[in-house]
């Protein structure tokens, strides 16, 4: 019996030695594997130069900057809504940063942890302006396009049932682009998705100005990055990368002034930027990890403004995606 227990203990030790944590794997590989969408303007898409861009892309670059001091050390894997969870659970990607809604079932039954909410969204409806519709309440008998592998179909059914309304049919498509083509061809009257997705989708239509978003938001869609259960160090690093971006905005640390901010005597800044304490080392990176992040991608507000804010093609006001001091929902947990 004693020999068996010793052998089992040795086997467990060897197993632990072989299977390092995700952070160790990423460091050894020299690249972060990041799962993103197959193309959603403002969030994750390839630009005119063939480079990945968007809020979700910048989040992965922030993680890479924290680890390697190099935001380019990321391999982006475009994933459909249907395939995204398999890619994460199989280890094909280290983090899923792909406009995914934080729900109870996804958080508790799929073997994942949500590391935070990087964008607060809600489901809406896009219609042709020529229909003259002003409200979702006017969609009685409509055919509605959605994408498979999302919660959009359930949300539509719940809303219509709750309002005592009936739709003609819900038509689901495997990819976002297939759904766009179907809507544009007239296969359905309405397209329903997260409002940020609809704003991005409208840009892909032949005549964007001839399509309008109805005013109602029918659901809560808190979007954020996911990691696998069971690796607390990796979970902590991904979660605190989000908090670092928000805290940097709250404390006024930007790409332009981060070097000057290193001279600050404000204890909050000293802890955040690593001139006091060992907070970076506690999550497996260097003391200046937040400096690395801000140098690479800026703070949360800079990422938002650059990718989806006013002045971009999506032109989305900050609203609830502002920091808490300005009436929004983003709140960085304190570094102390």
Buried (B, 14 or more C-beta within 10 A) or exposed (E): EEEEEEEEEEEEEEEEEEEEBBBBBBBEEEBBBBBBBBBBBBBBBBEEEEEBBBBBBBBBBBBBBBBBBBBEBBBBBBBBBEBBBEBBBEEEBBBBBBBBBBBEEBBEEBBBBBBBBBBBBBBBBBBBEEBEBEEBEBBEEBBBBBBBBBBBBEBBEEBBEEBEBEBEEBBBBBBBBBBBBBBBEEEBBBBBBBBBBBBBBBEBBEEEEEBBBBEBBBBEBBBBBBBBBEBEBBBBBBBBBBBBBBBBBBBEBBBEEBEEBBEBEEEBBBBBBBBBBEBBEEBBBBBBBBBBBBBBBBBBBBBBBBBBBEEBEBEBEBEEBBBEEEEBEBBBEEBE
